Amino acid sequence: MAVRGQRVRSIKVAAILVAMMLVTAACGARLTKAELAKAAGSGGQNVSVGAFGADQGGAAGADQGSAGGGGTAAGAAGGAAGGSTSKSGGGTAQAQGAASSCGASGGNTDVGVTGNSITLANVSLLTGPVPGLFKGAKDGTQAFFNYQNSLGGVCGRKLQLDARDDQFDANQNKAQYQDAIGKDFGFVGSFSVVDEGGASVLAAHPDVPDVAYALSHAHFNLPNNFSPQPLPPGWRLGSLNYFKAKFGPDVISHMAILIEDAQSAKDAADGEMKAAKSVGYNFVYSRVVEPTEANFTSDVVAMQQKGVKGIMMTGEVGAFVRVAKAMKQQNFTVPFANWGANAYDPNFVTSDAAPATNGSIIDQQLAMFQGEDNLPEVALFNKWVKQVGGKSDIFAAFGWESARLFVQALTAAGAKPTRASVMAQLKQIDNFDGNGMLAPAGPASKRPPSCFIVINVQNGKFVRADPPSGYICNQGDYFHG
């Protein structure tokens, strides 16, 4: 379930393809802009996060904590409060909070809470046809927990992760949610193309917070799901309008799309195709493909015969590479090859893949989180993901920012958190950009992001094409359907 733009959609991807509130006076000191800048070693300069121009001078801090969590931090957990709002940005980055110290512990206040720890579950697709595909979701969540624990945790409690595997099975997904719900405080950073399984469990427990990128419609519609970038039925129009203007009517009227055989992938592709058609795109070739398919020669031949000039695909990076290689073998090139946001992955530009993938174009609703974008949040993310042995893929990015969003609400809930009090705080967070690593969105109102960036693949490297920094935010809103 590829993330086209952001849309994660298949077994292997599926979506894809998270900002924090001000720390309350009772729960952690609010640092001044000067203190944050000093901690980050930024010299007090503002780091632009794009069109909305929010001040990110201290977002990452000069964190010195260990991955195990007992170290000290020279900096803050997040960015400076306030910041300016530009004409097209749609929001201001909020303070991300300092090391949390809420005084005496409130003790065992709810399920999964002790005087010195809070346990959260993560249910992701870890094994199955493509083992380890969504391991990044677990790694990104664990990385942020380790980072927060290095700052002292939240109100003196360390965050613990109960990682679970649904094995690409909706019934197993449901079983894992059912088992964890009586043991763990809530769910953070989960990622699976069969997340409709756990949706029925969460629906029966509306008091349990679930902070994660929901893929299925059933999971998205839950009142207790808060996504760092909500994905309602439909698709964003901004990038579709952008590419329409760039490539012209002849190209967009001869499109092909390959869709991996998972319900969430099919739902995503349906929304994308409807949105594309609403602005003039026409699909002359489409097919549902199996997650493990290896030979796409017949598809390439069919696309050639139908005069295809642009291609989209829902899937994971391995499938993208296989299709690109099949196209190269048949000497078939198209002006517009947009594989989706999860193509922004090291495996898409290896020495073996690059001859076939060079010339590709990617749009996504995250910054270049592998390190090309010089943002404090990106540096912080990469440092801590590396320490847990993970890789900086889109699933790790969503795990990290889901954890950041959850910790914002948990911190605001104070020294005696309950599921109800954290839910109440989550319902107040409706302008979230993960310190500039995400295009702004509204977790509480389920408002999807409309801003995006464009990345080119050139000489085996990812190159930011547009805009030079920040996001494009003026090309269209969201097609709901």
PASE-816928 format. One record per residue (C-alpha): y, x, z. Coordinates in steps of 0.5 Angstrom, whole numbers, padded with zeros to 4 digits, always signed. Example, Ala and Ser with C-alpha at 12.3 -4.5 7.8 and 13.67 -1.06 7.14 Angstrom:
<nodes>
-0009+0025+0016;-0002+0027+0014;
</nodes>
This chain:
<nodes>
+0000+0000+0000;+0005+0004-0002;+0012+0005+0000;+0016+0003-0006;+0023+0005-0003;+0021+0003+0003;+0015-0001+0002;+0009+0001+0005;+0004-0003+0002;-0004-0001+0001;-0010+0002+0005;-0007+0008+0004;+0000+0007+0005;+0002+0000+0005;+0009+0000+0007;+0013+0004+0005;+0013+0006+0006;+0029+0007+0027;+0041+0008+0033;+0039+0007+0041;+0043+0003+0045;+0048+0006+0050;+0044+0008+0057;+0046+0003+0062;+0050+0006+0068;+0044+0005+0073;+0040+0009+0068;+0042+0015+0066;+0049+0019+0065;+0053+0018+0058;+0055+0024+0056;+0062+0025+0053;+0062+0027+0045;+0065+0034+0047;+0058+0035+0052;+0054+0033+0047;+0057+0037+0041;+0056+0043+0046;+0049+0042+0048;+0047+0041+0040;+0051+0047+0039;+0055+0044+0033;+0062+0046+0035;+0064+0039+0036;+0064+0038+0029;+0062+0031+0026;+0055+0031+0022;+0056+0025+0016;+0050+0020+0016;+0053+0018+0009;+0057+0012+0007;+0058+0009+0014;+0060+0016+0017;+0058+0015+0024;+0059+0021+0029;+0052+0025+0030;+0054+0031+0033;+0050+0031+0038;+0044+0027+0036;+0038+0032+0037;+0041+0036+0043;+0039+0043+0044;+0032+0041+0047;+0028+0046+0050;+0023+0042+0053;+0016+0043+0052;+0011+0039+0048;+0007+0038+0054;+0013+0035+0057;+0015+0038+0064;+0021+0043+0061;+0028+0042+0061;+0033+0040+0056;+0040+0043+0054;+0042+0037+0050;+0042+0030+0050;+0036+0025+0047;+0041+0022+0042;+0048+0022+0039;+0055+0021+0041;+0057+0014+0042;+0062+0010+0037;+0063+0014+0031;+0067+0011+0025;+0065+0005+0020;+0066+0006+0013;+0067+0001+0008;+0060+0001+0005;+0056+0003+0011;+0055-0004+0015;+0054-0001+0022;+0056+0005+0027;+0051+0009+0030;+0050+0008+0037;+0049+0013+0043;+0042+0015+0043;+0042+0017+0051;+0041+0023+0055;+0035+0025+0059;+0034+0018+0063;+0034+0019+0071;+0034+0012+0074;+0033+0014+0081;+0027+0012+0085;+0022+0009+0081;+0020+0002+0081;+0013+0002+0082;+0008-0002+0079;+0012-0007+0076;+0007-0010+0070;+0001-0008+0066;+0001-0001+0064;+0006+0001+0069;+0005+0006+0075;+0010+0009+0079;+0010+0015+0075;+0008+0013+0068;+0008+0008+0063;+0002+0007+0058;+0003+0004+0051;-0002+0003+0045;-0002+0005+0038;-0007+0001+0033;-0007+0005+0026;-0011+0006+0020;-0014+0013+0022;-0021+0013+0019;-0024+0009+0013;-0024+0010+0005;-0018+0016+0006;-0019+0019+0013;-0013+0021+0017;-0008+0017+0012;-0004+0014+0017;-0005+0019+0023;+0002+0020+0022;+0004+0014+0025;+0000+0016+0031;+0003+0023+0031;+0010+0021+0030;+0010+0016+0036;+0006+0022+0040;+0012+0027+0038;+0017+0022+0041;+0014+0021+0047;+0013+0028+0048;+0020+0029+0047;+0022+0024+0052;+0018+0026+0057;+0021+0033+0056;+0027+0030+0058;+0024+0027+0064;+0021+0021+0061;+0024+0014+0062;+0027+0013+0070;+0022+0018+0072;+0016+0015+0069;+0012+0019+0063;+0010+0016+0057;+0003+0016+0055;+0000+0014+0049;-0007+0010+0048;-0008+0011+0041;-0013+0007+0037;-0017+0006+0030;-0018+0000+0026;-0022+0003+0021;-0019-0001+0016;-0022-0007+0018;-0018-0013+0020;-0023-0015+0025;-0023-0009+0028;-0015-0009+0028;-0016-0015+0032;-0021-0013+0037;-0017-0006+0039;-0010-0011+0040;-0015-0015+0044;-0017-0010+0048;-0011-0006+0049;-0007-0012+0051;-0010-0013+0058;-0009-0005+0059;-0003-0003+0056;+0005-0005+0057;+0006-0006+0050;+0005-0003+0043;+0009+0002+0039;+0009+0006+0032;+0002+0002+0030;+0001+0002+0022;-0004-0001+0018;-0005-0005+0012;-0010-0010+0016;-0005-0011+0021;-0006-0019+0020;-0012-0018+0025;-0008-0016+0031;-0002-0021+0029;-0006-0027+0032;-0007-0023+0039;+0000-0022+0039;+0002-0029+0037;-0002-0031+0044;+0002-0026+0048;+0009-0027+0046;+0011-0023+0052;+0008-0017+0050;+0013-0012+0046;+0011-0010+0039;+0015-0004+0036;+0012-0002+0030;+0013-0003+0022;+0010-0009+0020;+0006-0010+0014;+0003-0017+0013;+0007-0023+0013;+0003-0026+0019;+0005-0019+0023;+0012-0019+0021;+0014-0026+0023;+0012-0025+0030;+0018-0026+0035;+0015-0020+0039;+0015-0015+0033;+0021-0011+0032;+0021-0006+0026;+0026+0000+0026;+0026-0003+0018;+0024-0010+0018;+0020-0012+0011;+0021-0019+0010;+0018-0023+0004;+0021-0021-0002;+0025-0014-0004;+0031-0010-0004;+0036-0011-0010;+0040-0005-0010;+0035+0000-0013;+0033-0005-0018;+0040-0006-0020;+0041+0002-0020;+0035+0004-0024;+0037-0002-0029;+0044+0001-0030;+0041+0008-0031;+0035+0007-0036;+0038+0000-0039;+0035-0006-0042;+0030-0003-0047;+0026+0001-0041;+0026-0004-0036;+0023-0010-0040;+0017-0005-0041;+0015-0004-0034;+0008-0003-0032;+0005-0004-0024;-0001-0002-0021;-0003-0005-0015;-0008-0003-0009;-0013-0008-0007;-0010-0010+0000;-0007-0016+0002;-0001-0013+0004;+0000-0009-0002;-0001-0015-0006;+0004-0019-0002;+0009-0013-0003;+0008-0012-0010;+0009-0020-0011;+0016-0019-0008;+0018-0013-0012;+0016-0016-0018;+0019-0023-0017;+0026-0019-0015;+0025-0015-0021;+0024-0020-0026;+0030-0024-0022;+0035-0018-0025;+0032-0017-0032;+0025-0013-0031;+0019-0015-0035;+0012-0013-0034;+0008-0012-0040;+0002-0009-0036;-0001-0010-0029;-0007-0009-0025;-0010-0009-0018;-0014-0002-0017;-0019+0000-0012;-0017+0005-0006;-0022+0010-0008;-0021+0009-0016;-0021+0016-0019;-0021+0015-0027;-0014+0012-0030;-0015+0014-0037;-0016+0006-0039;-0010+0004-0036;-0006+0010-0039;-0009+0008-0046;-0007+0001-0045;+0000+0002-0043;+0001+0007-0049;-0001+0001-0053;+0003-0004-0050;+0009+0001-0050;+0010+0002-0043;+0017+0006-0041;+0017+0005-0034;+0012+0005-0028;+0011+0003-0021;+0005+0003-0017;+0003+0001-0010;-0001+0006-0007;-0002+0013-0003;+0000+0020-0006;-0007+0022-0008;-0007+0016-0013;+0000+0017-0015;-0002+0024-0017;-0009+0022-0020;-0005+0017-0025;+0000+0022-0027;-0005+0027-0028;-0008+0022-0033;-0002+0021-0036;-0001+0028-0038;-0008+0029-0040;-0006+0023-0045;+0001+0026-0047;+0004+0020-0045;+0011+0020-0041;+0016+0015-0039;+0023+0015-0038;+0022+0012-0031;+0017+0014-0027;+0018+0011-0020;+0012+0012-0015;+0015+0010-0009;+0018+0012-0002;+0011+0015+0000;+0011+0020-0006;+0016+0024-0002;+0010+0028+0001;+0008+0035+0000;+0002+0033-0003;+0006+0030-0009;+0009+0037-0011;+0003+0042-0010;+0002+0047-0015;-0004+0043-0018;+0000+0036-0018;+0007+0039-0020;+0006+0040-0028;+0004+0032-0028;+0009+0030-0023;+0015+0033-0025;+0021+0029-0027;+0019+0023-0023;+0024+0019-0019;+0024+0016-0012;+0028+0011-0008;+0027+0011-0001;+0031+0008+0005;+0030+0014+0010;+0034+0021+0009;+0030+0027+0007;+0026+0027+0013;+0022+0033+0011;+0028+0038+0012;+0032+0038+0006;+0038+0033+0009;+0041+0037+0015;+0041+0032+0020;+0040+0033+0028;+0035+0028+0028;+0031+0031+0022;+0031+0037+0025;+0029+0034+0032;+0023+0030+0029;+0020+0036+0025;+0020+0040+0031;+0016+0035+0035;+0012+0033+0030;+0010+0040+0029;+0008+0041+0036;+0003+0035+0036;+0000+0038+0030;+0002+0033+0025;+0006+0033+0018;+0012+0030+0017;+0010+0024+0012;+0013+0017+0012;+0008+0014+0017;+0010+0020+0022;+0018+0018+0021;+0016+0011+0022;+0012+0012+0029;+0018+0017+0031;+0023+0012+0030;+0019+0006+0033;+0018+0010+0039;+0026+0011+0039;+0027+0004+0039;+0023+0002+0044;+0025+0008+0049;+0032+0005+0048;+0030-0002+0050;+0026+0001+0056;+0031+0005+0058;+0036-0001+0058;+0031-0005+0062;+0032+0000+0068;+0028+0002+0074;+0023-0004+0074;+0021-0005+0067;+0017-0011+0066;+0015-0014+0059;+0020-0019+0059;+0026-0015+0061;+0024-0010+0055;+0023-0016+0050;+0030-0018+0053;+0033-0012+0051;+0030-0011+0044;+0033-0018+0042;+0040-0015+0043;+0038-0009+0039;+0041-0011+0032;+0044-0005+0029;+0039+0001+0028;+0039+0007+0024;+0035+0012+0028;+0041+0017+0028;+0042+0017+0021;+0035+0018+0019;+0034+0011+0017;+0038+0006+0013;+0041+0001+0018;+0037-0005+0019;+0037-0010+0024;+0031-0010+0029;+0033-0017+0033;+0034-0021+0027;+0029-0018+0022;+0035-0016+0018;+0032-0011+0012;+0036-0005+0010;+0039-0005+0003;+0042+0002+0003;+0038+0007+0000;+0037+0014-0003;+0035+0017-0010;+0030+0023-0010;+0028+0027-0016;+0022+0032-0017;+0024+0038-0021;+0020+0044-0021;+0015+0042-0016;+0021+0041-0011;+0024+0034-0008;+0032+0034-0010;+0037+0029-0007;+0040+0026-0013;+0044+0021-0011;+0048+0021-0007;+0050+0028-0004;+0049+0025+0003;+0048+0019+0006;+0046+0013+0003;+0048+0008-0003;+0050+0001+0000;+0053-0003-0006;+0048-0004-0011;+0046-0011-0008;+0043-0014-0002;+0036-0017-0001;+0032-0022-0005;+0028-0027-0001;+0022-0030-0004;
</nodes>
